[in-house]
């Protein structure tokens, strides 16, 4: 988890700007639906569910990562990951998934 936090911090600081509209819009229900179809093979996408793979963070853990913001999440999803397939997510789906993940946040 500490590695994820360091990676997110570095990517947020070094990444080109993401338009504010790209991280402020999104449909939470559509984001959940997309996550269930695309992400649930590896990630626990719903709140309080058991992890599918122990080394893969749940969406709850991602949402509760200290310093996590919608902008940081967009940057993280657009960046290649050694342990995750390179995803090409349509802009509307990205907005929806980010809205869904951020809706899980319990730490303020």
C-alpha positions in Angstrom: 0.0 0.0 0.0 2.9 2.4 0.7 4.2 1.7 -2.7 0.8 2.6 -4.2 0.9 5.9 -2.3 4.4 6.8 -3.4 3.5 5.9 -7.0 0.3 8.0 -6.9 2.1 11.0 -5.4 4.9 10.9 -8.0 2.5 10.5 -10.9 0.3 13.4 -9.6 3.3 15.7 -9.3 4.9 14.8 -12.6 1.8 14.2 -14.8 0.5 16.8 -17.3 -2.6 18.6 -16.2 -5.9 16.8 -16.4 -8.8 19.1 -17.2 -11.0 19.7 -14.1 -14.1 18.7 -16.0 -12.6 15.3 -16.5 -12.5 14.6 -12.8 -15.6 16.3 -11.6 -18.2 14.6 -13.7 -19.3 11.0 -13.6 -22.2 8.8 -12.9 -21.6 6.6 -9.8 -24.0 3.9 -10.8 -22.5 3.7 -14.3 -19.1 3.5 -12.8 -20.1 0.6 -10.6 -21.5 -1.2 -13.6 -18.4 -0.6 -15.7 -16.2 -1.7 -12.8 -18.2 -4.9 -12.3 -17.7 -5.8 -16.0 -14.1 -4.7 -16.5 -12.3 -4.6 -13.2 -13.9 -7.2 -11.0 -11.8 -10.1 -12.4 -8.9 -8.8 -10.2 -10.3 -6.1 -7.9 -12.9 -6.1 -5.2 -15.0 -3.3 -6.6 -17.8 -3.1 -4.1 -17.6 -1.8 -0.6 -16.8 -4.4 2.1 -16.1 -7.2 -0.4 -13.3 -9.7 -0.1 -10.3 -9.2 -2.4 -10.1 -11.5 -5.4 -6.3 -11.4 -5.5 -4.4 -10.6 -2.3 -1.8 -8.3 -3.9 -4.4 -6.2 -5.8 -5.9 -3.3 -3.9 -9.7 -3.2 -3.5 -11.5 -0.1 -4.8 -12.2 0.8 -1.2 -8.4 0.8 -0.4 -7.7 2.9 -3.5 -10.4 5.4 -2.5 -9.1 5.6 1.1 -5.4 6.0 0.1 -4.2 9.1 1.9 -4.2 12.1 -0.5 -6.3 10.3 -3.1 -8.2 12.8 -5.3 -10.2 12.4 -8.5 -7.3 14.0 -10.4 -4.7 11.5 -8.9 -7.0 8.6 -9.7 -7.3 9.7 -13.4 -3.5 10.0 -13.6 -3.1 6.6 -12.0 -5.6 4.9 -14.4 -3.9 6.5 -17.4 -0.4 5.4 -16.4 1.0 2.0 -17.3 1.3 -0.4 -14.3 3.7 -3.4 -14.1 1.0 -5.5 -12.3 -2.0 -4.3 -14.3 -3.0 -4.5 -17.9 -2.7 -1.3 -19.9 -6.3 -0.1 -20.0 -7.8 2.2 -22.6 -10.8 3.6 -20.9 -13.2 5.9 -22.8 -13.5 9.4 -21.3 -17.1 8.9 -20.1 -16.2 5.5 -18.6 -13.2 7.1 -16.9 -15.3 9.8 -15.3 -17.9 7.2 -14.2 -15.3 4.9 -12.7 -13.5 7.7 -10.9 -16.9 9.0 -9.5 -17.7 5.5 -8.3 -14.3 4.8 -6.7 -14.3 8.2 -4.9 -17.9 7.5 -3.7 -16.4 4.6 -1.6 -14.1 7.0 0.3 -14.5 6.7 4.0 -11.5 8.8 5.1 -11.8 12.5 4.6 
